[in-house]
Structures are given as structure tokens and as C-alpha cells.
Amino acid sequence: MKLSELLSAYSIETEFSNDFEVHALAELDKATPNDISYIDQV
């Protein structure tokens, strides 16, 4: 695999994971205190 191919694959991966993180944070933002305490217990 060429370095350029590796880099383009990596940038796609990070773009995807950044979108996922933003979505997860938005979901967490909507979470109630009960949801948060449940997450702490897990």
C-alpha cells in the first residue's frame, strides 16, 4: 500500500470518528442526570 493511500484511508477514518464523537457528545448533552449516574455505574 502506498503512503498516500494509507493517509487518505486514515483521514476518512478520522472524519468518521469525529462525526461519531460529536454525535455521542450531543446525545450525552441530552442525557438526564439519571442517565449520567447509570453511565458512571457501568
mmCIF file of the N, C-alpha and C atoms, coordinates in Angstrom:
data_MODEL
# 
_entry.id   MODEL 
# 
loop_
_atom_site.group_PDB 
_atom_site.id 
_atom_site.type_symbol 
_atom_site.label_atom_id 
_atom_site.label_alt_id 
_atom_site.label_comp_id 
_atom_site.label_asym_id 
_atom_site.label_entity_id 
_atom_site.label_seq_id 
_atom_site.pdbx_PDB_ins_code 
_atom_site.Cartn_x 
_atom_site.Cartn_y 
_atom_site.Cartn_z 
_atom_site.occupancy 
_atom_site.B_iso_or_equiv 
_atom_site.pdbx_formal_charge 
_atom_site.auth_seq_id 
_atom_site.auth_comp_id 
_atom_site.auth_asym_id 
_atom_site.auth_atom_id 
_atom_site.pdbx_PDB_model_num 
ATOM 1   N N  . MET A 1 1  ? 0.843   -1.198 0.000  1.00 0.00 ? 1  MET A N  1 
ATOM 2   C CA . MET A 1 1  ? 0.000   0.000  0.000  1.00 0.00 ? 1  MET A CA 1 
ATOM 3   C C  . MET A 1 1  ? 0.879   1.249  0.000  1.00 0.00 ? 1  MET A C  1 
ATOM 4   N N  . LYS A 1 2  ? 0.528   2.194  -0.827 1.00 0.00 ? 2  LYS A N  1 
ATOM 5   C CA . LYS A 1 2  ? 1.291   3.447  -0.878 1.00 0.00 ? 2  LYS A CA 1 
ATOM 6   C C  . LYS A 1 2  ? 0.960   4.315  0.329  1.00 0.00 ? 2  LYS A C  1 
ATOM 7   N N  . LEU A 1 3  ? 1.894   5.168  0.668  1.00 0.00 ? 3  LEU A N  1 
ATOM 8   C CA . LEU A 1 3  ? 1.683   6.073  1.800  1.00 0.00 ? 3  LEU A CA 1 
ATOM 9   C C  . LEU A 1 3  ? 0.480   6.978  1.566  1.00 0.00 ? 3  LEU A C  1 
ATOM 10  N N  . SER A 1 4  ? 0.325   7.470  0.332  1.00 0.00 ? 4  SER A N  1 
ATOM 11  C CA . SER A 1 4  ? -0.804  8.366  0.041  1.00 0.00 ? 4  SER A CA 1 
ATOM 12  C C  . SER A 1 4  ? -2.140  7.645  0.238  1.00 0.00 ? 4  SER A C  1 
ATOM 13  N N  . GLU A 1 5  ? -2.181  6.362  -0.139 1.00 0.00 ? 5  GLU A N  1 
ATOM 14  C CA . GLU A 1 5  ? -3.418  5.589  0.063  1.00 0.00 ? 5  GLU A CA 1 
ATOM 15  C C  . GLU A 1 5  ? -3.697  5.431  1.549  1.00 0.00 ? 5  GLU A C  1 
ATOM 16  N N  . LEU A 1 6  ? -2.640  5.156  2.292  1.00 0.00 ? 6  LEU A N  1 
ATOM 17  C CA . LEU A 1 6  ? -2.783  4.980  3.735  1.00 0.00 ? 6  LEU A CA 1 
ATOM 18  C C  . LEU A 1 6  ? -3.300  6.260  4.382  1.00 0.00 ? 6  LEU A C  1 
ATOM 19  N N  . LEU A 1 7  ? -2.728  7.393  3.964  1.00 0.00 ? 7  LEU A N  1 
ATOM 20  C CA . LEU A 1 7  ? -3.147  8.674  4.531  1.00 0.00 ? 7  LEU A CA 1 
ATOM 21  C C  . LEU A 1 7  ? -4.591  9.002  4.192  1.00 0.00 ? 7  LEU A C  1 
ATOM 22  N N  . SER A 1 8  ? -5.010  8.718  2.953  1.00 0.00 ? 8  SER A N  1 
ATOM 23  C CA . SER A 1 8  ? -6.394  9.036  2.602  1.00 0.00 ? 8  SER A CA 1 
ATOM 24  C C  . SER A 1 8  ? -7.348  8.127  3.373  1.00 0.00 ? 8  SER A C  1 
ATOM 25  N N  . ALA A 1 9  ? -6.972  6.868  3.564  1.00 0.00 ? 9  ALA A N  1 
ATOM 26  C CA . ALA A 1 9  ? -7.807  5.959  4.350  1.00 0.00 ? 9  ALA A CA 1 
ATOM 27  C C  . ALA A 1 9  ? -7.878  6.449  5.796  1.00 0.00 ? 9  ALA A C  1 
ATOM 28  N N  . TYR A 1 10 ? -6.740  6.915  6.319  1.00 0.00 ? 10 TYR A N  1 
ATOM 29  C CA . TYR A 1 10 ? -6.698  7.410  7.690  1.00 0.00 ? 10 TYR A CA 1 
ATOM 30  C C  . TYR A 1 10 ? -7.578  8.643  7.854  1.00 0.00 ? 10 TYR A C  1 
ATOM 31  N N  . SER A 1 11 ? -7.522  9.557  6.884  1.00 0.00 ? 11 SER A N  1 
ATOM 32  C CA . SER A 1 11 ? -8.319  10.784 7.011  1.00 0.00 ? 11 SER A CA 1 
ATOM 33  C C  . SER A 1 11 ? -9.809  10.464 6.966  1.00 0.00 ? 11 SER A C  1 
ATOM 34  N N  . ILE A 1 12 ? -10.186 9.465  6.173  1.00 0.00 ? 12 ILE A N  1 
ATOM 35  C CA . ILE A 1 12 ? -11.592 9.051  6.132  1.00 0.00 ? 12 ILE A CA 1 
ATOM 36  C C  . ILE A 1 12 ? -11.997 8.497  7.500  1.00 0.00 ? 12 ILE A C  1 
ATOM 37  N N  . GLU A 1 13 ? -11.132 7.665  8.067  1.00 0.00 ? 13 GLU A N  1 
ATOM 38  C CA . GLU A 1 13 ? -11.408 7.093  9.384  1.00 0.00 ? 13 GLU A CA 1 
ATOM 39  C C  . GLU A 1 13 ? -11.587 8.187  10.429 1.00 0.00 ? 13 GLU A C  1 
ATOM 40  N N  . THR A 1 14 ? -10.686 9.160  10.456 1.00 0.00 ? 14 THR A N  1 
ATOM 41  C CA . THR A 1 14 ? -10.762 10.187 11.487 1.00 0.00 ? 14 THR A CA 1 
ATOM 42  C C  . THR A 1 14 ? -11.964 11.096 11.272 1.00 0.00 ? 14 THR A C  1 
ATOM 43  N N  . GLU A 1 15 ? -12.298 11.367 10.020 1.00 0.00 ? 15 GLU A N  1 
ATOM 44  C CA . GLU A 1 15 ? -13.504 12.161 9.766  1.00 0.00 ? 15 GLU A CA 1 
ATOM 45  C C  . GLU A 1 15 ? -14.715 11.440 10.323 1.00 0.00 ? 15 GLU A C  1 
ATOM 46  N N  . PHE A 1 16 ? -14.782 10.137 10.085 1.00 0.00 ? 16 PHE A N  1 
ATOM 47  C CA . PHE A 1 16 ? -15.916 9.355  10.566 1.00 0.00 ? 16 PHE A CA 1 
ATOM 48  C C  . PHE A 1 16 ? -15.953 9.361  12.086 1.00 0.00 ? 16 PHE A C  1 
ATOM 49  N N  . SER A 1 17 ? -14.813 9.121  12.726 1.00 0.00 ? 17 SER A N  1 
ATOM 50  C CA . SER A 1 17 ? -14.813 9.040  14.182 1.00 0.00 ? 17 SER A CA 1 
ATOM 51  C C  . SER A 1 17 ? -15.114 10.397 14.810 1.00 0.00 ? 17 SER A C  1 
ATOM 52  N N  . ASN A 1 18 ? -14.676 11.488 14.156 1.00 0.00 ? 18 ASN A N  1 
ATOM 53  C CA . ASN A 1 18 ? -15.003 12.816 14.680 1.00 0.00 ? 18 ASN A CA 1 
ATOM 54  C C  . ASN A 1 18 ? -16.507 13.056 14.636 1.00 0.00 ? 18 ASN A C  1 
ATOM 55  N N  . ASP A 1 19 ? -17.140 12.673 13.527 1.00 0.00 ? 19 ASP A N  1 
ATOM 56  C CA . ASP A 1 19 ? -18.597 12.806 13.430 1.00 0.00 ? 19 ASP A CA 1 
ATOM 57  C C  . ASP A 1 19 ? -19.259 11.988 14.527 1.00 0.00 ? 19 ASP A C  1 
ATOM 58  N N  . PHE A 1 20 ? -18.735 10.791 14.750 1.00 0.00 ? 20 PHE A N  1 
ATOM 59  C CA . PHE A 1 20 ? -19.306 9.912  15.759 1.00 0.00 ? 20 PHE A CA 1 
ATOM 60  C C  . PHE A 1 20 ? -19.168 10.538 17.146 1.00 0.00 ? 20 PHE A C  1 
ATOM 61  N N  . GLU A 1 21 ? -17.997 11.088 17.431 1.00 0.00 ? 21 GLU A N  1 
ATOM 62  C CA . GLU A 1 21 ? -17.777 11.720 18.734 1.00 0.00 ? 21 GLU A CA 1 
ATOM 63  C C  . GLU A 1 21 ? -18.719 12.893 18.943 1.00 0.00 ? 21 GLU A C  1 
ATOM 64  N N  . VAL A 1 22 ? -18.873 13.719 17.914 1.00 0.00 ? 22 VAL A N  1 
ATOM 65  C CA . VAL A 1 22 ? -19.772 14.874 18.023 1.00 0.00 ? 22 VAL A CA 1 
ATOM 66  C C  . VAL A 1 22 ? -21.192 14.397 18.299 1.00 0.00 ? 22 VAL A C  1 
ATOM 67  N N  . HIS A 1 23 ? -21.619 13.352 17.601 1.00 0.00 ? 23 HIS A N  1 
ATOM 68  C CA . HIS A 1 23 ? -22.961 12.807 17.789 1.00 0.00 ? 23 HIS A CA 1 
ATOM 69  C C  . HIS A 1 23 ? -23.110 12.249 19.205 1.00 0.00 ? 23 HIS A C  1 
ATOM 70  N N  . ALA A 1 24 ? -22.097 11.530 19.668 1.00 0.00 ? 24 ALA A N  1 
ATOM 71  C CA . ALA A 1 24 ? -22.149 10.940 21.008 1.00 0.00 ? 24 ALA A CA 1 
ATOM 72  C C  . ALA A 1 24 ? -22.210 12.035 22.071 1.00 0.00 ? 24 ALA A C  1 
ATOM 73  N N  . LEU A 1 25 ? -21.432 13.106 21.878 1.00 0.00 ? 25 LEU A N  1 
ATOM 74  C CA . LEU A 1 25 ? -21.462 14.207 22.839 1.00 0.00 ? 25 LEU A CA 1 
ATOM 75  C C  . LEU A 1 25 ? -22.816 14.895 22.839 1.00 0.00 ? 25 LEU A C  1 
ATOM 76  N N  . ALA A 1 26 ? -23.420 15.032 21.666 1.00 0.00 ? 26 ALA A N  1 
ATOM 77  C CA . ALA A 1 26 ? -24.735 15.654 21.584 1.00 0.00 ? 26 ALA A CA 1 
ATOM 78  C C  . ALA A 1 26 ? -25.766 14.796 22.309 1.00 0.00 ? 26 ALA A C  1 
ATOM 79  N N  . GLU A 1 27 ? -25.659 13.477 22.142 1.00 0.00 ? 27 GLU A N  1 
ATOM 80  C CA . GLU A 1 27 ? -26.570 12.569 22.837 1.00 0.00 ? 27 GLU A CA 1 
ATOM 81  C C  . GLU A 1 27 ? -26.365 12.684 24.344 1.00 0.00 ? 27 GLU A C  1 
ATOM 82  N N  . LEU A 1 28 ? -25.113 12.752 24.761 1.00 0.00 ? 28 LEU A N  1 
ATOM 83  C CA . LEU A 1 28 ? -24.806 12.845 26.186 1.00 0.00 ? 28 LEU A CA 1 
ATOM 84  C C  . LEU A 1 28 ? -25.339 14.159 26.750 1.00 0.00 ? 28 LEU A C  1 
ATOM 85  N N  . ASP A 1 29 ? -25.282 15.210 25.938 1.00 0.00 ? 29 ASP A N  1 
ATOM 86  C CA . ASP A 1 29 ? -25.771 16.518 26.342 1.00 0.00 ? 29 ASP A CA 1 
ATOM 87  C C  . ASP A 1 29 ? -27.265 16.460 26.652 1.00 0.00 ? 29 ASP A C  1 
ATOM 88  N N  . LYS A 1 30 ? -28.003 15.611 25.914 1.00 0.00 ? 30 LYS A N  1 
ATOM 89  C CA . LYS A 1 30 ? -29.448 15.486 26.115 1.00 0.00 ? 30 LYS A CA 1 
ATOM 90  C C  . LYS A 1 30 ? -29.782 14.540 27.265 1.00 0.00 ? 30 LYS A C  1 
ATOM 91  N N  . ALA A 1 31 ? -28.755 13.837 27.764 1.00 0.00 ? 31 ALA A N  1 
ATOM 92  C CA . ALA A 1 31 ? -28.992 12.828 28.794 1.00 0.00 ? 31 ALA A CA 1 
ATOM 93  C C  . ALA A 1 31 ? -29.468 13.480 30.095 1.00 0.00 ? 31 ALA A C  1 
ATOM 94  N N  . THR A 1 32 ? -30.294 12.769 30.817 1.00 0.00 ? 32 THR A N  1 
ATOM 95  C CA . THR A 1 32 ? -30.769 13.253 32.115 1.00 0.00 ? 32 THR A CA 1 
ATOM 96  C C  . THR A 1 32 ? -29.757 12.861 33.188 1.00 0.00 ? 32 THR A C  1 
ATOM 97  N N  . PRO A 1 33 ? -29.819 13.460 34.359 1.00 0.00 ? 33 PRO A N  1 
ATOM 98  C CA . PRO A 1 33 ? -28.908 13.068 35.447 1.00 0.00 ? 33 PRO A CA 1 
ATOM 99  C C  . PRO A 1 33 ? -28.979 11.571 35.749 1.00 0.00 ? 33 PRO A C  1 
ATOM 100 N N  . ASN A 1 34 ? -30.159 10.970 35.617 1.00 0.00 ? 34 ASN A N  1 
ATOM 101 C CA . ASN A 1 34 ? -30.277 9.529  35.843 1.00 0.00 ? 34 ASN A CA 1 
ATOM 102 C C  . ASN A 1 34 ? -29.448 8.746  34.839 1.00 0.00 ? 34 ASN A C  1 
ATOM 103 N N  . ASP A 1 35 ? -29.501 9.172  33.578 1.00 0.00 ? 35 ASP A N  1 
ATOM 104 C CA . ASP A 1 35 ? -28.696 8.514  32.548 1.00 0.00 ? 35 ASP A CA 1 
ATOM 105 C C  . ASP A 1 35 ? -27.211 8.616  32.895 1.00 0.00 ? 35 ASP A C  1 
ATOM 106 N N  . ILE A 1 36 ? -26.812 9.791  33.363 1.00 0.00 ? 36 ILE A N  1 
ATOM 107 C CA . ILE A 1 36 ? -25.396 10.015 33.662 1.00 0.00 ? 36 ILE A CA 1 
ATOM 108 C C  . ILE A 1 36 ? -24.959 9.141  34.834 1.00 0.00 ? 36 ILE A C  1 
ATOM 109 N N  . SER A 1 37 ? -25.762 9.046  35.861 1.00 0.00 ? 37 SER A N  1 
ATOM 110 C CA . SER A 1 37 ? -25.373 8.219  37.002 1.00 0.00 ? 37 SER A CA 1 
ATOM 111 C C  . SER A 1 37 ? -25.333 6.747  36.596 1.00 0.00 ? 37 SER A C  1 
ATOM 112 N N  . TYR A 1 38 ? -26.200 6.360  35.659 1.00 0.00 ? 38 TYR A N  1 
ATOM 113 C CA . TYR A 1 38 ? -26.161 4.988  35.150 1.00 0.00 ? 38 TYR A CA 1 
ATOM 114 C C  . TYR A 1 38 ? -24.845 4.747  34.418 1.00 0.00 ? 38 TYR A C  1 
ATOM 115 N N  . ILE A 1 39 ? -24.425 5.723  33.620 1.00 0.00 ? 39 ILE A N  1 
ATOM 116 C CA . ILE A 1 39 ? -23.160 5.595  32.885 1.00 0.00 ? 39 ILE A CA 1 
ATOM 117 C C  . ILE A 1 39 ? -22.005 5.471  33.878 1.00 0.00 ? 39 ILE A C  1 
ATOM 118 N N  . ASP A 1 40 ? -22.039 6.226  34.959 1.00 0.00 ? 40 ASP A N  1 
ATOM 119 C CA . ASP A 1 40 ? -20.971 6.150  35.964 1.00 0.00 ? 40 ASP A CA 1 
ATOM 120 C C  . ASP A 1 40 ? -20.887 4.760  36.581 1.00 0.00 ? 40 ASP A C  1 
ATOM 121 N N  . GLN A 1 41 ? -22.032 4.109  36.754 1.00 0.00 ? 41 GLN A N  1 
ATOM 122 C CA . GLN A 1 41 ? -22.046 2.781  37.377 1.00 0.00 ? 41 GLN A CA 1 
ATOM 123 C C  . GLN A 1 41 ? -21.475 1.705  36.466 1.00 0.00 ? 41 GLN A C  1 
ATOM 124 N N  . VAL A 1 42 ? -21.596 1.897  35.156 1.00 0.00 ? 42 VAL A N  1 
ATOM 125 C CA . VAL A 1 42 ? -21.175 0.852  34.213 1.00 0.00 ? 42 VAL A CA 1 
ATOM 126 C C  . VAL A 1 42 ? -19.661 0.688  34.229 1.00 0.00 ? 42 VAL A C  1 
# 
